[in-house]
Amino acid sequence: MALDMSWRLAVVVLVPIIGGFKLDEHFKTSPLWIIVGFLLAMAGFALVIWQTFEAANKIPVPKVSYKNKIEDEDDD
């Protein structure tokens, strides 16, 4: 899950910023498109983090009761 989140974050952050930089070079509008790209990157970042948390919350976590915990310690 962490590896999936890492490459998605890299794409979501780098593509809009680099795209904004290239658009600024082409249209000669110095900070405009890189700022737009940065804002898109932050929105994408938030979306990727949100989706990762949602996926992590769907993973079942085994419940350990106090009785089971004591029995496991006795086995050691």
PDB file of N, CA, C, O and CB in Angstrom:
ATOM      1  N   MET A   1       0.820  -1.178   0.000  1.00  0.00           N
ATOM      2  CA  MET A   1       0.000   0.000   0.000  1.00  0.00           C
ATOM      3  C   MET A   1       0.874   1.255   0.000  1.00  0.00           C
ATOM      4  O   MET A   1       0.545   2.238  -0.664  1.00  0.00           O
ATOM      5  CB  MET A   1      -0.938  -0.009   1.200  1.00  0.00           C
ATOM      6  N   ALA A   2       1.969   1.228   0.730  1.00  0.00           N
ATOM      7  CA  ALA A   2       2.858   2.393   0.777  1.00  0.00           C
ATOM      8  C   ALA A   2       3.539   2.621  -0.574  1.00  0.00           C
ATOM      9  O   ALA A   2       3.724   3.763  -0.995  1.00  0.00           O
ATOM     10  CB  ALA A   2       3.919   2.214   1.878  1.00  0.00           C
ATOM     11  N   LEU A   3       3.908   1.539  -1.245  1.00  0.00           N
ATOM     12  CA  LEU A   3       4.538   1.673  -2.563  1.00  0.00           C
ATOM     13  C   LEU A   3       3.551   2.245  -3.574  1.00  0.00           C
ATOM     14  O   LEU A   3       3.915   3.091  -4.391  1.00  0.00           O
ATOM     15  CB  LEU A   3       5.070   0.311  -3.052  1.00  0.00           C
ATOM     16  N   ASP A   4       2.313   1.789  -3.519  1.00  0.00           N
ATOM     17  CA  ASP A   4       1.281   2.313  -4.407  1.00  0.00           C
ATOM     18  C   ASP A   4       1.067   3.804  -4.161  1.00  0.00           C
ATOM     19  O   ASP A   4       0.958   4.586  -5.105  1.00  0.00           O
ATOM     20  CB  ASP A   4      -0.036   1.546  -4.212  1.00  0.00           C
ATOM     21  N   MET A   5       1.008   4.191  -2.891  1.00  0.00           N
ATOM     22  CA  MET A   5       0.816   5.603  -2.559  1.00  0.00           C
ATOM     23  C   MET A   5       2.007   6.439  -3.023  1.00  0.00           C
ATOM     24  O   MET A   5       1.825   7.569  -3.474  1.00  0.00           O
ATOM     25  CB  MET A   5       0.606   5.775  -1.046  1.00  0.00           C
ATOM     26  N   SER A   6       3.216   5.904  -2.920  1.00  0.00           N
ATOM     27  CA  SER A   6       4.405   6.683  -3.289  1.00  0.00           C
ATOM     28  C   SER A   6       4.428   7.030  -4.764  1.00  0.00           C
ATOM     29  O   SER A   6       4.654   8.186  -5.121  1.00  0.00           O
ATOM     30  CB  SER A   6       5.664   5.921  -2.931  1.00  0.00           C
ATOM     31  N   TRP A   7       4.200   6.055  -5.626  1.00  0.00           N
ATOM     32  CA  TRP A   7       4.266   6.384  -7.053  1.00  0.00           C
ATOM     33  C   TRP A   7       3.095   7.258  -7.462  1.00  0.00           C
ATOM     34  O   TRP A   7       3.246   8.115  -8.333  1.00  0.00           O
ATOM     35  CB  TRP A   7       4.289   5.109  -7.900  1.00  0.00           C
ATOM     36  N   ARG A   8       1.911   7.061  -6.844  1.00  0.00           N
ATOM     37  CA  ARG A   8       0.773   7.928  -7.156  1.00  0.00           C
ATOM     38  C   ARG A   8       1.055   9.360  -6.724  1.00  0.00           C
ATOM     39  O   ARG A   8       0.709  10.298  -7.443  1.00  0.00           O
ATOM     40  CB  ARG A   8      -0.505   7.411  -6.475  1.00  0.00           C
ATOM     41  N   LEU A   9       1.670   9.543  -5.575  1.00  0.00           N
ATOM     42  CA  LEU A   9       2.018  10.894  -5.128  1.00  0.00           C
ATOM     43  C   LEU A   9       3.041  11.535  -6.052  1.00  0.00           C
ATOM     44  O   LEU A   9       2.947  12.721  -6.365  1.00  0.00           O
ATOM     45  CB  LEU A   9       2.558  10.861  -3.699  1.00  0.00           C
ATOM     46  N   ALA A  10       4.013  10.749  -6.485  1.00  0.00           N
ATOM     47  CA  ALA A  10       5.031  11.290  -7.392  1.00  0.00           C
ATOM     48  C   ALA A  10       4.394  11.789  -8.681  1.00  0.00           C
ATOM     49  O   ALA A  10       4.712  12.882  -9.150  1.00  0.00           O
ATOM     50  CB  ALA A  10       6.097  10.226  -7.707  1.00  0.00           C
ATOM     51  N   VAL A  11       3.501  11.000  -9.254  1.00  0.00           N
ATOM     52  CA  VAL A  11       2.842  11.399 -10.501  1.00  0.00           C
ATOM     53  C   VAL A  11       1.936  12.607 -10.275  1.00  0.00           C
ATOM     54  O   VAL A  11       1.968  13.569 -11.042  1.00  0.00           O
ATOM     55  CB  VAL A  11       2.028  10.228 -11.079  1.00  0.00           C
ATOM     56  N   VAL A  12       1.133  12.548  -9.221  1.00  0.00           N
ATOM     57  CA  VAL A  12       0.160  13.609  -8.963  1.00  0.00           C
ATOM     58  C   VAL A  12       0.839  14.941  -8.646  1.00  0.00           C
ATOM     59  O   VAL A  12       0.276  15.995  -8.942  1.00  0.00           O
ATOM     60  CB  VAL A  12      -0.756  13.209  -7.813  1.00  0.00           C
ATOM     61  N   VAL A  13       2.015  14.921  -8.062  1.00  0.00           N
ATOM     62  CA  VAL A  13       2.696  16.166  -7.714  1.00  0.00           C
ATOM     63  C   VAL A  13       3.584  16.651  -8.861  1.00  0.00           C
ATOM     64  O   VAL A  13       3.584  17.841  -9.176  1.00  0.00           O
ATOM     65  CB  VAL A  13       3.534  15.975  -6.445  1.00  0.00           C
ATOM     66  N   LEU A  14       4.328  15.761  -9.479  1.00  0.00           N
ATOM     67  CA  LEU A  14       5.289  16.191 -10.498  1.00  0.00           C
ATOM     68  C   LEU A  14       4.649  16.613 -11.815  1.00  0.00           C
ATOM     69  O   LEU A  14       5.075  17.601 -12.413  1.00  0.00           O
ATOM     70  CB  LEU A  14       6.261  15.089 -10.762  1.00  0.00           C
ATOM     71  N   VAL A  15       3.648  15.895 -12.274  1.00  0.00           N
ATOM     72  CA  VAL A  15       3.055  16.201 -13.584  1.00  0.00           C
ATOM     73  C   VAL A  15       2.463  17.612 -13.642  1.00  0.00           C
ATOM     74  O   VAL A  15       2.775  18.344 -14.580  1.00  0.00           O
ATOM     75  CB  VAL A  15       1.972  15.179 -13.915  1.00  0.00           C
ATOM     76  N   PRO A  16       1.622  18.030 -12.686  1.00  0.00           N
ATOM     77  CA  PRO A  16       1.085  19.394 -12.789  1.00  0.00           C
ATOM     78  C   PRO A  16       2.144  20.484 -12.642  1.00  0.00           C
ATOM     79  O   PRO A  16       2.065  21.511 -13.316  1.00  0.00           O
ATOM     80  CB  PRO A  16       0.025  19.598 -11.744  1.00  0.00           C
ATOM     81  N   ILE A  17       3.123  20.279 -11.782  1.00  0.00           N
ATOM     82  CA  ILE A  17       4.148  21.311 -11.583  1.00  0.00           C
ATOM     83  C   ILE A  17       5.040  21.423 -12.813  1.00  0.00           C
ATOM     84  O   ILE A  17       5.324  22.529 -13.271  1.00  0.00           O
ATOM     85  CB  ILE A  17       5.001  20.999 -10.337  1.00  0.00           C
ATOM     86  N   ILE A  18       5.478  20.305 -13.346  1.00  0.00           N
ATOM     87  CA  ILE A  18       6.310  20.343 -14.560  1.00  0.00           C
ATOM     88  C   ILE A  18       5.496  20.856 -15.741  1.00  0.00           C
ATOM     89  O   ILE A  18       6.002  21.618 -16.566  1.00  0.00           O
ATOM     90  CB  ILE A  18       6.886  18.939 -14.877  1.00  0.00           C
ATOM     91  N   GLY A  19       4.240  20.440 -15.820  1.00  0.00           N
ATOM     92  CA  GLY A  19       3.364  20.940 -16.874  1.00  0.00           C
ATOM     93  C   GLY A  19       3.175  22.447 -16.778  1.00  0.00           C
ATOM     94  O   GLY A  19       3.192  23.144 -17.792  1.00  0.00           O
ATOM     95  N   GLY A  20       2.996  22.948 -15.567  1.00  0.00           N
ATOM     96  CA  GLY A  20       2.870  24.396 -15.365  1.00  0.00           C
ATOM     97  C   GLY A  20       4.135  25.131 -15.755  1.00  0.00           C
ATOM     98  O   GLY A  20       4.074  26.214 -16.338  1.00  0.00           O
ATOM     99  N   PHE A  21       5.260  24.562 -15.443  1.00  0.00           N
ATOM    100  CA  PHE A  21       6.542  25.163 -15.812  1.00  0.00           C
ATOM    101  C   PHE A  21       6.688  25.240 -17.337  1.00  0.00           C
ATOM    102  O   PHE A  21       7.096  26.265 -17.882  1.00  0.00           O
ATOM    103  CB  PHE A  21       7.708  24.354 -15.203  1.00  0.00           C
ATOM    104  N   LYS A  22       6.351  24.146 -18.005  1.00  0.00           N
ATOM    105  CA  LYS A  22       6.449  24.119 -19.474  1.00  0.00           C
ATOM    106  C   LYS A  22       5.456  25.100 -20.111  1.00  0.00           C
ATOM    107  O   LYS A  22       5.791  25.763 -21.093  1.00  0.00           O
ATOM    108  CB  LYS A  22       6.191  22.686 -20.003  1.00  0.00           C
ATOM    109  N   LEU A  23       4.246  25.197 -19.563  1.00  0.00           N
ATOM    110  CA  LEU A  23       3.275  26.161 -20.090  1.00  0.00           C
ATOM    111  C   LEU A  23       3.756  27.600 -19.885  1.00  0.00           C
ATOM    112  O   LEU A  23       3.570  28.453 -20.753  1.00  0.00           O
ATOM    113  CB  LEU A  23       1.907  25.962 -19.416  1.00  0.00           C
ATOM    114  N   ASP A  24       4.375  27.860 -18.734  1.00  0.00           N
ATOM    115  CA  ASP A  24       4.935  29.195 -18.488  1.00  0.00           C
ATOM    116  C   ASP A  24       6.032  29.525 -19.493  1.00  0.00           C
ATOM    117  O   ASP A  24       6.115  30.656 -19.973  1.00  0.00           O
ATOM    118  CB  ASP A  24       5.490  29.290 -17.059  1.00  0.00           C
ATOM    119  N   GLU A  25       6.866  28.556 -19.811  1.00  0.00           N
ATOM    120  CA  GLU A  25       7.908  28.787 -20.817  1.00  0.00           C
ATOM    121  C   GLU A  25       7.297  29.069 -22.187  1.00  0.00           C
ATOM    122  O   GLU A  25       7.754  29.958 -22.906  1.00  0.00           O
ATOM    123  CB  GLU A  25       8.850  27.576 -20.901  1.00  0.00           C
ATOM    124  N   HIS A  26       6.278  28.320 -22.539  1.00  0.00           N
ATOM    125  CA  HIS A  26       5.677  28.453 -23.858  1.00  0.00           C
ATOM    126  C   HIS A  26       4.926  29.787 -24.006  1.00  0.00           C
ATOM    127  O   HIS A  26       5.104  30.495 -24.997  1.00  0.00           O
ATOM    128  CB  HIS A  26       4.728  27.283 -24.118  1.00  0.00           C
ATOM    129  N   PHE A  27       4.086  30.123 -23.016  1.00  0.00           N
ATOM    130  CA  PHE A  27       3.261  31.329 -23.109  1.00  0.00           C
ATOM    131  C   PHE A  27       3.917  32.570 -22.504  1.00  0.00           C
ATOM    132  O   PHE A  27       3.363  33.667 -22.575  1.00  0.00           O
ATOM    133  CB  PHE A  27       1.945  31.087 -22.430  1.00  0.00           C
ATOM    134  N   LYS A  28       5.095  32.393 -21.911  1.00  0.00           N
ATOM    135  CA  LYS A  28       5.839  33.489 -21.270  1.00  0.00           C
ATOM    136  C   LYS A  28       4.986  34.214 -20.215  1.00  0.00           C
ATOM    137  O   LYS A  28       4.937  35.443 -20.158  1.00  0.00           O
ATOM    138  CB  LYS A  28       6.320  34.495 -22.335  1.00  0.00           C
ATOM    139  N   THR A  29       4.329  33.416 -19.399  1.00  0.00           N
ATOM    140  CA  THR A  29       3.529  33.933 -18.274  1.00  0.00           C
ATOM    141  C   THR A  29       4.160  33.407 -16.993  1.00  0.00           C
ATOM    142  O   THR A  29       3.662  32.462 -16.380  1.00  0.00           O
ATOM    143  CB  THR A  29       2.003  33.501 -18.382  1.00  0.00           C
ATOM    144  N   SER A  30       5.236  34.017 -16.610  1.00  0.00           N
ATOM    145  CA  SER A  30       6.150  33.477 -15.606  1.00  0.00           C
ATOM    146  C   SER A  30       5.528  32.687 -14.458  1.00  0.00           C
ATOM    147  O   SER A  30       5.637  31.461 -14.491  1.00  0.00           O
ATOM    148  CB  SER A  30       6.905  34.572 -15.039  1.00  0.00           C
ATOM    149  N   PRO A  31       4.897  33.264 -13.463  1.00  0.00           N
ATOM    150  CA  PRO A  31       4.514  32.371 -12.365  1.00  0.00           C
ATOM    151  C   PRO A  31       3.103  31.805 -12.466  1.00  0.00           C
ATOM    152  O   PRO A  31       2.716  30.989 -11.629  1.00  0.00           O
ATOM    153  CB  PRO A  31       4.643  33.096 -11.078  1.00  0.00           C
ATOM    154  N   LEU A  32       2.326  32.210 -13.460  1.00  0.00           N
ATOM    155  CA  LEU A  32       0.898  31.858 -13.482  1.00  0.00           C
ATOM    156  C   LEU A  32       0.648  30.352 -13.534  1.00  0.00           C
ATOM    157  O   LEU A  32       0.003  29.807 -12.638  1.00  0.00           O
ATOM    158  CB  LEU A  32       0.232  32.511 -14.669  1.00  0.00           C
ATOM    159  N   TRP A  33       1.143  29.679 -14.557  1.00  0.00           N
ATOM    160  CA  TRP A  33       0.815  28.266 -14.731  1.00  0.00           C
ATOM    161  C   TRP A  33       1.524  27.365 -13.730  1.00  0.00           C
ATOM    162  O   TRP A  33       1.013  26.293 -13.405  1.00  0.00           O
ATOM    163  CB  TRP A  33       1.161  27.831 -16.126  1.00  0.00           C
ATOM    164  N   ILE A  34       2.667  27.767 -13.244  1.00  0.00           N
ATOM    165  CA  ILE A  34       3.319  26.934 -12.225  1.00  0.00           C
ATOM    166  C   ILE A  34       2.555  27.015 -10.905  1.00  0.00           C
ATOM    167  O   ILE A  34       2.517  26.046 -10.146  1.00  0.00           O
ATOM    168  CB  ILE A  34       4.792  27.374 -12.019  1.00  0.00           C
ATOM    169  N   ILE A  35       1.948  28.166 -10.633  1.00  0.00           N
ATOM    170  CA  ILE A  35       1.112  28.285  -9.430  1.00  0.00           C
ATOM    171  C   ILE A  35      -0.148  27.446  -9.588  1.00  0.00           C
ATOM    172  O   ILE A  35      -0.563  26.764  -8.650  1.00  0.00           O
ATOM    173  CB  ILE A  35       0.742  29.766  -9.157  1.00  0.00           C
ATOM    174  N   VAL A  36      -0.759  27.492 -10.768  1.00  0.00           N
ATOM    175  CA  VAL A  36      -1.934  26.649 -11.035  1.00  0.00           C
ATOM    176  C   VAL A  36      -1.551  25.169 -10.910  1.00  0.00           C
ATOM    177  O   VAL A  36      -2.295  24.378 -10.331  1.00  0.00           O
ATOM    178  CB  VAL A  36      -2.515  26.944 -12.455  1.00  0.00           C
ATOM    179  N   GLY A  37      -0.402  24.808 -11.450  1.00  0.00           N
ATOM    180  CA  GLY A  37       0.072  23.431 -11.339  1.00  0.00           C
ATOM    181  C   GLY A  37       0.314  23.028  -9.896  1.00  0.00           C
ATOM    182  O   GLY A  37       0.015  21.903  -9.496  1.00  0.00           O
ATOM    183  N   PHE A  38       0.861  23.958  -9.115  1.00  0.00           N
ATOM    184  CA  PHE A  38       1.099  23.684  -7.694  1.00  0.00           C
ATOM    185  C   PHE A  38      -0.221  23.455  -6.964  1.00  0.00           C
ATOM    186  O   PHE A  38      -0.326  22.540  -6.147  1.00  0.00           O
ATOM    187  CB  PHE A  38       1.875  24.845  -7.039  1.00  0.00           C
ATOM    188  N   LEU A  39      -1.221  24.273  -7.249  1.00  0.00           N
ATOM    189  CA  LEU A  39      -2.524  24.112  -6.602  1.00  0.00           C
ATOM    190  C   LEU A  39      -3.177  22.788  -7.006  1.00  0.00           C
ATOM    191  O   LEU A  39      -3.778  22.107  -6.175  1.00  0.00           O
ATOM    192  CB  LEU A  39      -3.449  25.289  -6.960  1.00  0.00           C
ATOM    193  N   LEU A  40      -3.056  22.430  -8.279  1.00  0.00           N
ATOM    194  CA  LEU A  40      -3.564  21.126  -8.722  1.00  0.00           C
ATOM    195  C   LEU A  40      -2.813  19.975  -8.045  1.00  0.00           C
ATOM    196  O   LEU A  40      -3.406  18.957  -7.688  1.00  0.00           O
ATOM    197  CB  LEU A  40      -3.447  21.001 -10.252  1.00  0.00           C
ATOM    198  N   ALA A  41      -1.514  20.153  -7.876  1.00  0.00           N
ATOM    199  CA  ALA A  41      -0.707  19.123  -7.216  1.00  0.00           C
ATOM    200  C   ALA A  41      -1.139  18.945  -5.759  1.00  0.00           C
ATOM    201  O   ALA A  41      -1.206  17.820  -5.264  1.00  0.00           O
ATOM    202  CB  ALA A  41       0.792  19.485  -7.287  1.00  0.00           C
ATOM    203  N   MET A  42      -1.431  20.049  -5.075  1.00  0.00           N
ATOM    204  CA  MET A  42      -1.873  19.943  -3.679  1.00  0.00           C
ATOM    205  C   MET A  42      -3.246  19.273  -3.576  1.00  0.00           C
ATOM    206  O   MET A  42      -3.492  18.490  -2.658  1.00  0.00           O
ATOM    207  CB  MET A  42      -1.921  21.334  -3.030  1.00  0.00           C
ATOM    208  N   ALA A  43      -4.133  19.584  -4.516  1.00  0.00           N
ATOM    209  CA  ALA A  43      -5.448  18.930  -4.530  1.00  0.00           C
ATOM    210  C   ALA A  43      -5.286  17.434  -4.809  1.00  0.00           C
ATOM    211  O   ALA A  43      -5.937  16.606  -4.171  1.00  0.00           O
ATOM    212  CB  ALA A  43      -6.376  19.582  -5.595  1.00  0.00           C
ATOM    213  N   GLY A  44      -4.422  17.093  -5.759  1.00  0.00           N
ATOM    214  CA  GLY A  44      -4.160  15.683  -6.059  1.00  0.00           C
ATOM    215  C   GLY A  44      -3.516  14.965  -4.891  1.00  0.00           C
ATOM    216  O   GLY A  44      -3.833  13.807  -4.619  1.00  0.00           O
ATOM    217  N   PHE A  45      -2.614  15.644  -4.200  1.00  0.00           N
ATOM    218  CA  PHE A  45      -1.963  15.084  -3.018  1.00  0.00           C
ATOM    219  C   PHE A  45      -3.001  14.725  -1.964  1.00  0.00           C
ATOM    220  O   PHE A  45      -2.981  13.632  -1.398  1.00  0.00           O
ATOM    221  CB  PHE A  45      -0.936  16.076  -2.441  1.00  0.00           C
ATOM    222  N   ALA A  46      -3.918  15.672  -1.708  1.00  0.00           N
ATOM    223  CA  ALA A  46      -4.963  15.433  -0.709  1.00  0.00           C
ATOM    224  C   ALA A  46      -5.848  14.260  -1.123  1.00  0.00           C
ATOM    225  O   ALA A  46      -6.236  13.449  -0.283  1.00  0.00           O
ATOM    226  CB  ALA A  46      -5.819  16.700  -0.509  1.00  0.00           C
ATOM    227  N   LEU A  47      -6.165  14.168  -2.405  1.00  0.00           N
ATOM    228  CA  LEU A  47      -7.001  13.077  -2.897  1.00  0.00           C
ATOM    229  C   LEU A  47      -6.310  11.718  -2.730  1.00  0.00           C
ATOM    230  O   LEU A  47      -6.938  10.749  -2.305  1.00  0.00           O
ATOM    231  CB  LEU A  47      -7.355  13.308  -4.367  1.00  0.00           C
ATOM    232  N   VAL A  48      -5.030  11.652  -3.062  1.00  0.00           N
ATOM    233  CA  VAL A  48      -4.288  10.390  -2.922  1.00  0.00           C
ATOM    234  C   VAL A  48      -4.212   9.976  -1.451  1.00  0.00           C
ATOM    235  O   VAL A  48      -4.412   8.805  -1.126  1.00  0.00           O
ATOM    236  CB  VAL A  48      -2.859  10.527  -3.516  1.00  0.00           C
ATOM    237  N   ILE A  49      -3.927  10.917  -0.573  1.00  0.00           N
ATOM    238  CA  ILE A  49      -3.860  10.596   0.861  1.00  0.00           C
ATOM    239  C   ILE A  49      -5.222  10.118   1.348  1.00  0.00           C
ATOM    240  O   ILE A  49      -5.309   9.128   2.074  1.00  0.00           O
ATOM    241  CB  ILE A  49      -3.396  11.830   1.686  1.00  0.00           C
ATOM    242  N   TRP A  50      -6.285  10.816   0.952  1.00  0.00           N
ATOM    243  CA  TRP A  50      -7.638  10.424   1.358  1.00  0.00           C
ATOM    244  C   TRP A  50      -7.962   9.008   0.878  1.00  0.00           C
ATOM    245  O   TRP A  50      -8.466   8.196   1.654  1.00  0.00           O
ATOM    246  CB  TRP A  50      -8.675  11.422   0.806  1.00  0.00           C
ATOM    247  N   GLN A  51      -7.682   8.709  -0.382  1.00  0.00           N
ATOM    248  CA  GLN A  51      -7.971   7.378  -0.916  1.00  0.00           C
ATOM    249  C   GLN A  51      -7.156   6.296  -0.218  1.00  0.00           C
ATOM    250  O   GLN A  51      -7.649   5.189  -0.003  1.00  0.00           O
ATOM    251  CB  GLN A  51      -7.698   7.343  -2.411  1.00  0.00           C
ATOM    252  N   THR A  52      -5.922   6.606   0.133  1.00  0.00           N
ATOM    253  CA  THR A  52      -5.079   5.631   0.830  1.00  0.00           C
ATOM    254  C   THR A  52      -5.614   5.360   2.232  1.00  0.00           C
ATOM    255  O   THR A  52      -5.645   4.211   2.674  1.00  0.00           O
ATOM    256  CB  THR A  52      -3.626   6.130   0.905  1.00  0.00           C
ATOM    257  N   PHE A  53      -6.034   6.409   2.930  1.00  0.00           N
ATOM    258  CA  PHE A  53      -6.620   6.212   4.264  1.00  0.00           C
ATOM    259  C   PHE A  53      -7.909   5.411   4.181  1.00  0.00           C
ATOM    260  O   PHE A  53      -8.157   4.545   5.020  1.00  0.00           O
ATOM    261  CB  PHE A  53      -6.889   7.564   4.941  1.00  0.00           C
ATOM    262  N   GLU A  54      -8.733   5.693   3.172  1.00  0.00           N
ATOM    263  CA  GLU A  54      -9.969   4.937   2.995  1.00  0.00           C
ATOM    264  C   GLU A  54      -9.666   3.458   2.745  1.00  0.00           C
ATOM    265  O   GLU A  54     -10.323   2.586   3.314  1.00  0.00           O
ATOM    266  CB  GLU A  54     -10.792   5.519   1.831  1.00  0.00           C
ATOM    267  N   ALA A  55      -8.688   3.179   1.908  1.00  0.00           N
ATOM    268  CA  ALA A  55      -8.323   1.782   1.625  1.00  0.00           C
ATOM    269  C   ALA A  55      -7.756   1.106   2.869  1.00  0.00           C
ATOM    270  O   ALA A  55      -8.037  -0.065   3.125  1.00  0.00           O
ATOM    271  CB  ALA A  55      -7.298   1.712   0.472  1.00  0.00           C
ATOM    272  N   ALA A  56      -6.959   1.840   3.641  1.00  0.00           N
ATOM    273  CA  ALA A  56      -6.366   1.260   4.850  1.00  0.00           C
ATOM    274  C   ALA A  56      -7.436   0.973   5.903  1.00  0.00           C
ATOM    275  O   ALA A  56      -7.320   0.015   6.667  1.00  0.00           O
ATOM    276  CB  ALA A  56      -5.297   2.204   5.428  1.00  0.00           C
ATOM    277  N   ASN A  57      -8.465   1.798   5.939  1.00  0.00           N
ATOM    278  CA  ASN A  57      -9.535   1.576   6.914  1.00  0.00           C
ATOM    279  C   ASN A  57     -10.410   0.389   6.559  1.00  0.00           C
ATOM    280  O   ASN A  57     -11.127  -0.117   7.422  1.00  0.00           O
ATOM    281  CB  ASN A  57     -10.390   2.809   7.032  1.00  0.00           C
ATOM    282  N   LYS A  58     -10.372  -0.070   5.315  1.00  0.00           N
ATOM    283  CA  LYS A  58     -11.169  -1.221   4.909  1.00  0.00           C
ATOM    284  C   LYS A  58     -10.482  -2.548   5.210  1.00  0.00           C
ATOM    285  O   LYS A  58     -11.107  -3.604   5.119  1.00  0.00           O
ATOM    286  CB  LYS A  58     -11.476  -1.135   3.438  1.00  0.00           C
ATOM    287  N   ILE A  59      -9.200  -2.503   5.568  1.00  0.00           N
ATOM    288  CA  ILE A  59      -8.462  -3.722   5.892  1.00  0.00           C
ATOM    289  C   ILE A  59      -8.915  -4.207   7.265  1.00  0.00           C
ATOM    290  O   ILE A  59      -8.851  -3.455   8.237  1.00  0.00           O
ATOM    291  CB  ILE A  59      -6.914  -3.477   5.863  1.00  0.00           C
ATOM    292  N   PRO A  60      -9.369  -5.449   7.353  1.00  0.00           N
ATOM    293  CA  PRO A  60      -9.834  -5.943   8.661  1.00  0.00           C
ATOM    294  C   PRO A  60      -8.671  -6.093   9.647  1.00  0.00           C
ATOM    295  O   PRO A  60      -7.584  -6.559   9.305  1.00  0.00           O
ATOM    296  CB  PRO A  60     -10.557  -7.297   8.494  1.00  0.00           C
ATOM    297  N   VAL A  61      -8.944  -5.684  10.860  1.00  0.00           N
ATOM    298  CA  VAL A  61      -7.953  -5.788  11.934  1.00  0.00           C
ATOM    299  C   VAL A  61      -8.483  -6.790  12.953  1.00  0.00           C
ATOM    300  O   VAL A  61      -9.590  -6.621  13.465  1.00  0.00           O
ATOM    301  CB  VAL A  61      -7.669  -4.385  12.605  1.00  0.00           C
ATOM    302  N   PRO A  62      -7.707  -7.835  13.255  1.00  0.00           N
ATOM    303  CA  PRO A  62      -8.203  -8.817  14.224  1.00  0.00           C
ATOM    304  C   PRO A  62      -8.312  -8.200  15.615  1.00  0.00           C
ATOM    305  O   PRO A  62      -7.424  -7.479  16.069  1.00  0.00           O
ATOM    306  CB  PRO A  62      -7.283 -10.049  14.263  1.00  0.00           C
ATOM    307  N   LYS A  63      -9.414  -8.503  16.268  1.00  0.00           N
ATOM    308  CA  LYS A  63      -9.641  -8.017  17.633  1.00  0.00           C
ATOM    309  C   LYS A  63      -9.011  -9.004  18.611  1.00  0.00           C
ATOM    310  O   LYS A  63      -9.202 -10.214  18.497  1.00  0.00           O
ATOM    311  CB  LYS A  63     -11.173  -7.838  17.927  1.00  0.00           C
ATOM    312  N   VAL A  64      -8.270  -8.481  19.555  1.00  0.00           N
ATOM    313  CA  VAL A  64      -7.640  -9.324  20.573  1.00  0.00           C
ATOM    314  C   VAL A  64      -8.280  -8.973  21.904  1.00  0.00           C
ATOM    315  O   VAL A  64      -8.204  -7.834  22.364  1.00  0.00           O
ATOM    316  CB  VAL A  64      -6.076  -9.125  20.617  1.00  0.00           C
ATOM    317  N   SER A  65      -8.908  -9.964  22.513  1.00  0.00           N
ATOM    318  CA  SER A  65      -9.517  -9.722  23.818  1.00  0.00           C
ATOM    319  C   SER A  65      -8.465  -9.919  24.910  1.00  0.00           C
ATOM    320  O   SER A  65      -7.406 -10.500  24.678  1.00  0.00           O
ATOM    321  CB  SER A  65     -10.734 -10.665  24.047  1.00  0.00           C
ATOM    322  N   TYR A  66      -8.776  -9.435  26.072  1.00  0.00           N
ATOM    323  CA  TYR A  66      -7.855  -9.556  27.196  1.00  0.00           C
ATOM    324  C   TYR A  66      -7.600 -11.028  27.519  1.00  0.00           C
ATOM    325  O   TYR A  66      -6.472 -11.402  27.843  1.00  0.00           O
ATOM    326  CB  TYR A  66      -8.413  -8.823  28.432  1.00  0.00           C
ATOM    327  N   LYS A  67      -8.637 -11.869  27.435  1.00  0.00           N
ATOM    328  CA  LYS A  67      -8.507 -13.292  27.719  1.00  0.00           C
ATOM    329  C   LYS A  67      -7.554 -13.953  26.716  1.00  0.00           C
ATOM    330  O   LYS A  67      -6.692 -14.738  27.109  1.00  0.00           O
ATOM    331  CB  LYS A  67      -9.888 -13.976  27.683  1.00  0.00           C
ATOM    332  N   ASN A  68      -7.708 -13.635  25.409  1.00  0.00           N
ATOM    333  CA  ASN A  68      -6.826 -14.211  24.387  1.00  0.00           C
ATOM    334  C   ASN A  68      -5.395 -13.740  24.578  1.00  0.00           C
ATOM    335  O   ASN A  68      -4.453 -14.495  24.337  1.00  0.00           O
ATOM    336  CB  ASN A  68      -7.316 -13.843  22.980  1.00  0.00           C
ATOM    337  N   LYS A  69      -5.228 -12.515  25.003  1.00  0.00           N
ATOM    338  CA  LYS A  69      -3.890 -11.983  25.207  1.00  0.00           C
ATOM    339  C   LYS A  69      -3.188 -12.720  26.347  1.00  0.00           C
ATOM    340  O   LYS A  69      -2.002 -13.036  26.244  1.00  0.00           O
ATOM    341  CB  LYS A  69      -3.952 -10.478  25.499  1.00  0.00           C
ATOM    342  N   ILE A  70      -3.904 -12.992  27.421  1.00  0.00           N
ATOM    343  CA  ILE A  70      -3.322 -13.719  28.551  1.00  0.00           C
ATOM    344  C   ILE A  70      -2.968 -15.141  28.134  1.00  0.00           C
ATOM    345  O   ILE A  70      -1.912 -15.649  28.510  1.00  0.00           O
ATOM    346  CB  ILE A  70      -4.294 -13.737  29.751  1.00  0.00           C
ATOM    347  N   GLU A  71      -3.842 -15.793  27.358  1.00  0.00           N
ATOM    348  CA  GLU A  71      -3.557 -17.146  26.898  1.00  0.00           C
ATOM    349  C   GLU A  71      -2.336 -17.182  25.997  1.00  0.00           C
ATOM    350  O   GLU A  71      -1.545 -18.122  26.069  1.00  0.00           O
ATOM    351  CB  GLU A  71      -4.756 -17.717  26.167  1.00  0.00           C
ATOM    352  N   ASP A  72      -2.168 -16.171  25.146  1.00  0.00           N
ATOM    353  CA  ASP A  72      -0.986 -16.105  24.282  1.00  0.00           C
ATOM    354  C   ASP A  72       0.279 -15.921  25.099  1.00  0.00           C
ATOM    355  O   ASP A  72       1.313 -16.499  24.764  1.00  0.00           O
ATOM    356  CB  ASP A  72      -1.123 -14.968  23.271  1.00  0.00           C
ATOM    357  N   GLU A  73       0.223 -15.137  26.153  1.00  0.00           N
ATOM    358  CA  GLU A  73       1.402 -14.924  27.010  1.00  0.00           C
ATOM    359  C   GLU A  73       1.746 -16.185  27.773  1.00  0.00           C
ATOM    360  O   GLU A  73       2.922 -16.445  28.028  1.00  0.00           O
ATOM    361  CB  GLU A  73       1.162 -13.769  27.993  1.00  0.00           C
ATOM    362  N   ASP A  74       0.728 -16.991  28.152  1.00  0.00           N
ATOM    363  CA  ASP A  74       0.990 -18.236  28.860  1.00  0.00           C
ATOM    364  C   ASP A  74       1.665 -19.252  27.949  1.00  0.00           C
ATOM    365  O   ASP A  74       2.435 -20.088  28.422  1.00  0.00           O
ATOM    366  CB  ASP A  74      -0.306 -18.812  29.420  1.00  0.00           C
ATOM    367  N   ASP A  75       1.387 -19.191  26.638  1.00  0.00           N
ATOM    368  CA  ASP A  75       1.991 -20.126  25.688  1.00  0.00           C
ATOM    369  C   ASP A  75       3.484 -19.866  25.533  1.00  0.00           C
ATOM    370  O   ASP A  75       4.235 -20.783  25.201  1.00  0.00           O
ATOM    371  CB  ASP A  75       1.298 -20.025  24.326  1.00  0.00           C
ATOM    372  N   ASP A  76       3.923 -18.643  25.766  1.00  0.00           N
ATOM    373  CA  ASP A  76       5.346 -18.293  25.580  1.00  0.00           C
ATOM    374  C   ASP A  76       6.163 -18.876  26.654  1.00  0.00           C
ATOM    375  O   ASP A  76       7.381 -18.694  26.673  1.00  0.00           O
ATOM    376  CB  ASP A  76       5.557 -16.799  25.544  1.00  0.00           C
TER     377      ASP A  76
END
